[in-house]
């Protein structure tokens, strides 16, 4: 591909792009580039988002020459620290609320068995050619004589207008060179609600196995960005259709499909999960609550049974699903901390409010739910509300109305009994001290009985009532307080 340097500056659909580079930092970058006789360009996501009218705080600057030398000159002018990464030939500056990365224009070549490229100095055109997608290969000149002019050698503007993800090079080469770009294509399609070019989509299907050479951390970073998009089902359907999901997250792919015996089938749990995920995204941006939506039915394939005269069952899928969460988090290099425990708890409890919404709501059941859910009760209710995906409008309205009753009952019981994050007024240490007992079975029986009595409403959440209940129970067991 030949480029003519004198002809490469184009008019932008936004007019003079210099007008849109309002932040004073661009003037500073321009002055320093001219002073040092450096060609400098803003490239990539910042330029793309400028055309899409999306806010962006990350600025990538490509120079013809040393990006590190240019960054150091900018750092001196701004009197700010420059982070230098010599192995990568890049430098980074954080200034106000902006993060600016500097790199020299380069070209790359790859070996088939490695994701690490052989990097050489190159021209701007080389640098644009190595970009993943045409919409990310746009560049804006920062030098005074062409300030704000656009360089768009691959018709990226046209692809933005057509809402299309397309690669500058043959997509099979692009994806084979850096297989993470397959995930990035799907992530951008999900974030921007764009289509992926047919040739690129075909190339992903052909190259999908190459994703195995990419680290789990980088894959999961892209997966999380898909999950955080406005409608994640777009990305997950593409991951499934291309076969990538089967490689990076096989447990989710296994949710797909419907079995039919004696004319009885069950819903497709893959598409149901995507509905639940999209539903919950309408009410929360919390990544981990979205993960709970993804994993709430993850054990259904393992617990699926057909019972004659009844149909398909998934008994215990919430318990098995909760046990699967740590393994899946470990497999995907997600954090094995309180975030994982939060998701695990919601998977474990996700059926409880639904059962309450189907039956008469008793104070006892509500107290138990509050006790078990604790601070996660609001998140649990959001998940369960999103889990209502029936197409029967009557059933949907009935469930939603019942959920409102459950929510009110939760509020009333919480205000009265203070059960959330509750600890029984009589502890195990109290029991051992009062009856001169060592830790053991008898202490556990008394402690559990006190807790159950309060949850069942037999006694109130009060020390004196709990004490009297405990003493009477202990007498039946042949035990008496050492100090009356």
C-alpha positions in Angstrom: 0.0 0.0 0.0 1.5 3.3 -1.1 0.9 6.6 0.7 1.7 10.1 -0.6 2.8 12.2 2.4 1.7 15.5 0.8 -1.8 14.2 0.0 -2.5 12.2 3.1 -4.3 15.0 5.1 -8.0 14.8 4.6 -11.0 16.9 5.5 -13.0 15.6 8.4 -16.8 15.2 8.6 -16.5 17.2 11.8 -14.9 20.1 9.9 -11.6 21.5 11.3 -10.8 19.0 14.0 -8.5 21.5 15.6 -11.6 23.2 16.9 -12.5 20.0 18.7 -9.1 19.7 20.4 -10.2 22.3 23.0 -8.1 21.0 25.9 -4.9 23.2 26.3 -2.8 20.1 26.5 -3.1 19.8 22.7 -1.6 23.2 22.1 1.3 22.3 24.4 1.9 19.1 22.5 1.8 21.0 19.3 4.3 23.7 20.4 6.8 21.1 21.7 6.5 19.0 18.6 7.2 22.0 16.4 10.1 23.2 18.6 11.8 19.8 18.4 10.9 19.2 14.6 8.8 16.2 15.5 5.8 14.8 13.6 3.2 14.1 16.2 -0.3 12.7 16.0 -3.2 11.8 18.3 -4.4 8.3 17.3 -6.7 5.5 18.3 -9.5 5.5 20.7 -9.5 9.2 21.6 -10.0 10.1 17.9 -12.7 7.4 17.4 -14.5 8.6 20.5 -14.3 12.2 19.3 -16.4 11.2 16.2 -18.7 9.2 18.4 -19.2 12.1 20.8 -18.0 9.8 23.7 -15.9 11.3 26.5 -12.4 10.0 26.7 -9.6 10.7 29.2 -6.9 8.5 27.5 -4.9 10.1 24.8 -2.4 8.1 22.6 0.2 10.1 20.8 2.4 8.6 18.1 5.5 10.4 16.9 7.9 9.8 14.0 11.0 9.1 16.1 11.4 8.6 19.8 8.1 8.7 21.8 10.2 8.7 25.0 12.3 11.7 24.1 9.1 13.6 23.1 7.3 12.6 26.4 10.3 13.8 28.4 10.2 17.2 26.6 6.4 17.4 27.4 7.1 16.4 31.0 9.6 19.2 31.4 7.2 21.8 30.0 4.3 20.6 32.2 6.6 20.1 35.2 5.2 16.6 35.7 6.5 13.1 36.2 7.1 10.9 33.1 6.8 7.1 33.5 9.1 5.4 31.0 8.9 1.8 29.8 12.0 1.3 27.7 11.3 -2.3 26.9 8.1 -1.2 25.1 9.5 2.1 23.8 6.6 3.9 25.5 6.2 6.7 28.1 3.2 7.8 30.1 2.2 11.1 31.7 -0.8 11.8 34.0 -1.8 15.4 33.8 -4.9 16.7 35.6 -7.6 14.1 34.7 -5.9 12.9 31.5 -3.6 10.0 30.9 -1.3 10.5 27.9 0.7 7.7 26.4 3.6 8.4 23.9 5.1 5.9 21.5 7.3 6.1 18.4 5.7 4.9 15.2 6.5 1.3 14.6 5.9 -1.8 12.6 5.4 -5.3 14.0 5.9 -8.8 12.8 4.9 -12.0 14.6 5.9 -15.6 15.0 3.0 -18.1 14.9 3.8 -19.6 18.3 4.1 -16.3 20.2 2.0 -13.2 21.0 5.1 -11.1 21.4 5.9 -9.2 18.2 9.2 -8.2 16.7 9.0 -4.4 16.8 10.9 -2.0 14.5 10.8 1.7 14.0 8.4 2.6 11.3 6.4 5.3 9.5 3.0 6.6 10.6 1.5 4.4 7.8 3.2 1.4 9.3 1.8 2.3 12.7 -1.7 2.7 11.3 -1.4 -0.6 9.5 -0.6 -2.5 12.7 -3.8 -1.1 14.4 -6.5 -3.6 15.2 -9.5 -1.9 13.5 -10.0 0.8 11.0 -12.0 2.9 13.5 -8.9 2.8 15.7 -6.5 3.7 13.0 -7.6 7.3 12.7 -5.0 10.0 13.3 -5.1 13.7 13.9 -2.0 15.9 13.2 -0.8 18.0 16.1 1.8 20.0 14.1 1.0 23.7 13.6 1.0 23.5 9.8 -1.6 20.7 9.7 -3.1 21.0 13.2 -6.4 19.2 13.4 -6.2 17.5 10.0 -7.3 13.9 9.7 -5.4 10.9 8.4 -7.8 8.1 7.5 -6.1 5.7 5.1 -8.6 2.8 5.6 -11.9 4.6 5.5 -12.4 4.3 9.2 -14.8 7.3 9.2 -17.0 5.4 6.8 -17.0 2.4 9.0 -18.0 4.6 12.0 -20.9 5.9 10.0 -21.8 2.3 8.9 -21.3 1.1 12.5 -18.9 -1.6 11.4 -15.9 -3.3 12.9 -13.3 -4.0 10.2 -9.6 -4.7 10.2 -7.0 -2.6 8.2 -5.2 -5.8 7.0 -6.6 -9.2 6.1 -8.5 -10.2 9.3 -7.0 -13.6 9.3 -3.5 -12.0 9.6 -4.7 -9.4 12.1 -6.3 -12.1 14.4 -3.5 -14.6 14.0 -0.9 -12.0 14.9 -2.7 -10.9 18.1 -5.6 -13.3 19.0 -6.8 -10.9 21.7 -8.1 -8.7 18.9 -10.8 -11.3 18.4 -12.1 -10.5 21.9 -11.6 -6.8 21.3 -13.7 -6.9 18.1 -16.5 -8.5 20.0 -16.0 -6.0 22.9 -16.3 -3.0 20.6 -19.4 -4.5 18.9 -21.0 -4.9 22.3 -19.9 -1.5 23.7 -20.8 0.5 20.5 -23.6 -1.7 19.2 -21.7 -2.1 16.0 -21.7 -5.1 13.6 -18.5 -7.1 12.8 -17.5 -7.2 9.2 -18.4 -10.6 7.6 -14.8 -11.3 6.7 -13.6 -10.5 10.2 -16.4 -12.7 11.7 -15.3 -15.6 9.5 -11.7 -15.1 10.5 -12.6 -15.2 14.2 -14.3 -18.5 13.7 -11.2 -19.8 11.8 -8.7 -18.5 14.3 -10.6 -19.0 17.6 -8.2 -21.7 18.9 -5.3 -19.1 18.8 -7.0 -17.4 21.8 -5.3 -20.1 23.9 -1.9 -18.4 23.6 -3.3 -15.2 25.3 -3.1 -14.9 29.1 -6.3 -15.5 31.1 -5.9 -12.1 32.7 -6.0 -10.2 29.3 -9.0 -12.4 28.1 -10.9 -11.7 31.3 -10.2 -8.0 31.1 -12.0 -7.9 27.7 -14.7 -10.2 29.0 -15.4 -7.8 31.9 -15.6 -4.9 29.5 -18.2 -6.8 27.5 -20.1 -7.5 30.8 -20.0 -3.8 31.6 -21.4 -2.7 28.2 -25.0 -1.5 28.1 -26.4 -4.7 26.6 -23.9 -7.5 27.2 -26.0 -10.1 25.4 -24.7 -8.7 22.1 -21.1 -9.6 23.0 -22.0 -13.0 24.5 -24.0 -14.1 21.5 -21.0 -13.2 19.3 -18.7 -15.1 21.7 -21.0 -18.1 21.4 -21.5 -18.0 17.6 -17.8 -17.7 16.9 -16.9 -20.5 19.3 -14.7 -18.4 21.5 -17.0 -18.8 24.5 -16.6 -22.6 24.4 -12.8 -22.1 24.8 -12.6 -19.3 27.3 -15.7 -20.0 29.4 -17.0 -23.5 28.6 -19.4 -23.7 31.6 -21.4 -20.9 30.2 -21.5 -22.4 26.7 -22.8 -25.6 28.2 -26.0 -23.8 29.2 -27.0 -23.7 25.6 -29.7 -26.1 24.2 -33.0 -27.6 24.9 -33.7 -31.3 25.6 -37.1 -32.8 24.8 -38.5 -36.1 26.2 -42.1 -37.2 25.8 -42.9 -33.8 24.2 -41.6 -31.9 27.3 -38.8 -29.5 27.0 -37.2 -26.9 29.2 -36.1 -23.3 28.4 -32.7 -22.7 26.9 -30.7 -21.7 29.9 -28.0 -19.9 27.8 -30.5 -17.4 26.4 -32.4 -17.2 29.7 -29.1 -16.2 31.4 -28.5 -13.5 28.8 -32.0 -12.1 29.4 -31.4 -12.0 33.1 -28.0 -10.3 32.5 -29.6 -7.6 30.2 -32.4 -7.1 32.7 -30.1 -6.5 35.6 -28.0 -4.1 33.6 -31.0 -1.8 33.3 -30.7 -1.3 37.1 -27.0 -1.6 38.1 -23.5 -1.0 36.8 -22.0 -3.2 39.4 -19.7 -5.7 37.7 -20.1 -8.4 40.4 -23.9 -8.2 40.5 -23.7 -8.7 36.7 -21.4 -11.7 37.3 -24.0 -13.1 39.7 -26.6 -12.9 36.9 -24.3 -14.8 34.6 -23.6 -17.5 37.2 -27.0 -17.9 38.9 -28.0 -20.9 36.8 -24.5 -22.1 35.9 -25.1 -25.6 37.5 -28.3 -26.4 35.6 -26.6 -28.6 33.1 -25.1 -30.7 35.9 -28.3 -31.0 37.9 -30.8 -31.5 35.0 -33.0 -34.5 35.4 -36.2 -35.8 33.7 -38.9 -37.0 36.1 -41.7 -39.1 34.7 -45.1 -37.4 35.2 -43.4 -34.1 36.1 -40.9 -33.0 33.5 -37.4 -31.5 33.8 -36.0 -30.6 37.1 -32.8 -28.8 38.3 -32.9 -29.6 42.0 -30.1 -28.2 44.0 -28.6 -26.1 41.2 -28.3 -23.1 43.5 -26.1 -25.1 45.9 -24.0 -26.7 43.3 -23.7 -23.4 41.4 -22.4 -21.7 44.6 -19.8 -24.5 44.9 -18.7 -23.9 41.3 -18.2 -20.1 41.7 -14.7 -20.3 43.3 -13.4 -22.7 40.6 -14.8 -20.5 37.8 -13.3 -17.4 39.4 -9.9 -19.1 39.7 -10.1 -20.4 36.1 -10.8 -16.9 34.8 -8.3 -15.2 37.2 -11.0 -13.2 38.8 -10.4 -12.1 42.4 -10.8 -14.8 45.1 -11.9 -12.3 47.7 -15.0 -10.7 49.0 -16.1 -10.1 45.4 -16.2 -13.8 44.8 -18.0 -14.4 48.1 -20.6 -11.8 47.2 -21.3 -13.6 43.8 -21.3 -17.0 45.6 -23.9 -15.9 48.2 -26.2 -14.5 45.5 -26.0 -17.7 43.5 -26.7 -19.7 46.6 -29.7 -17.6 47.6 -31.2 -16.6 44.2 -34.2 -18.9 44.5 -35.3 -17.8 48.0 -37.1 -14.6 47.1 -38.7 -16.2 44.1 -40.2 -18.9 46.3 -41.4 -16.3 48.7 -43.1 -14.4 45.9 -45.0 -17.5 44.9 -46.4 -18.3 48.4 -47.9 -16.6 51.3 -45.1 -14.6 52.9 -44.6 -15.5 56.5 -42.6 -13.4 59.0 -40.4 -16.5 59.7 -39.4 -16.9 56.1 -38.6 -13.2 55.8 -36.5 -13.3 59.0 -34.5 -16.2 57.6 -33.9 -14.5 54.3 -32.7 -11.3 56.0 -30.5 -13.4 58.3 -28.9 -15.3 55.5 -28.6 -12.4 53.0 -27.5 -9.7 55.4 -26.1 -6.6 53.6 -26.6 -8.3 50.2 -30.4 -8.4 50.4 -31.0 -5.4 48.0 -28.6 -6.9 45.5 -30.4 -10.3 45.8 -33.8 -8.7 45.2 -32.4 -7.0 42.1 -31.1 -10.3 40.8 -34.4 -12.1 41.5 -36.4 -9.4 39.9 -34.2 -9.7 36.7 -34.7 -13.5 36.8 -38.3 -13.1 35.8 -38.2 -13.7 32.1 -41.5 -15.3 31.4 -43.2 -14.2 28.2 -46.6 -14.6 29.9 -47.6 -11.0 30.8 -50.0 -12.2 33.4 -47.4 -14.3 35.2 -44.8 -11.5 34.8 -47.1 -8.9 36.4 -48.1 -11.4 39.2 -44.4 -12.1 40.0 -43.5 -8.4 40.0 -46.4 -7.5 42.2 -45.5 -10.3 44.6 -41.9 -9.1 44.7 -43.1 -5.7 45.8 -45.0 -7.4 48.6 -41.9 -9.3 49.6 -39.8 -6.1 49.5 -42.3 -4.3 51.8 -42.4 -7.3 54.2 -38.6 -7.3 54.3 -38.6 -3.7 55.2 -41.3 -4.1 57.9 -39.6 -7.1 59.5 -36.2 -5.5 59.4 -37.5 -2.4 61.1 -39.2 -4.4 63.8 -36.8 -7.3 64.4 -33.4 -5.9 63.3 -32.4 -9.3 61.8 -30.0 -8.1 59.1 -26.4 -9.0 60.0 -27.9 -10.2 63.3 -26.1 -12.2 65.9 -28.3 -14.1 68.5 -28.3 -12.3 71.9 -26.9 -15.5 73.5 -23.4 -16.6 72.2 -21.7 -19.9 72.5 -19.3 -18.4 75.1 -22.3 -17.2 77.1 -23.7 -20.7 77.2 -20.4 -22.3 78.2 -20.0 -19.8 81.0 -23.6 -20.0 82.3 -23.6 -23.8 82.4 -19.9 -24.4 83.0 -19.6 -26.4 79.8 -16.7 -27.0 77.5 -17.2 -26.5 73.8 -19.1 -29.4 72.3 -22.4 -30.8 71.1 -24.6 -29.5 74.0 -23.5 -25.9 73.4 -24.3 -26.2 69.7 -27.8 -27.6 70.4 -28.7 -24.7 72.8 -27.2 -22.0 70.6 -29.0 -23.3 67.5 -32.3 -23.7 69.4 -32.1 -20.0 70.6 -31.5 -18.8 67.1 -34.3 -20.9 65.6 -36.7 -19.7 68.2 -36.0 -16.1 67.3 -36.2 -16.7 63.5 -39.5 -18.7 63.9 -40.9 -15.9 66.0 -41.4 -18.0 69.2 -39.4 -15.4 71.1 -38.3 -11.9 70.3 -34.8 -10.8 69.5 -34.3 -9.8 73.2 -31.6 -11.0 75.7 -34.0 -11.7 78.6 -36.4 -13.7 76.5 -33.5 -15.6 74.9 -32.0 -16.3 78.4 -35.3 -17.7 79.8 -35.8 -19.8 76.7 -32.2 -21.2 77.0 -32.6 -22.0 80.8 -35.9 -23.9 80.2 -34.3 -25.9 77.3 -31.2 -26.6 79.3 -33.3 -28.0 82.2 -34.9 -30.4 79.8 -31.4 -31.5 78.9 -30.5 -32.0 82.6 -28.4 -28.8 82.8 -28.7 -26.0 85.3 -27.0 -22.6 85.5 -24.0 -22.5 87.8 -25.0 -19.1 89.1 -28.8 -18.6 89.6 
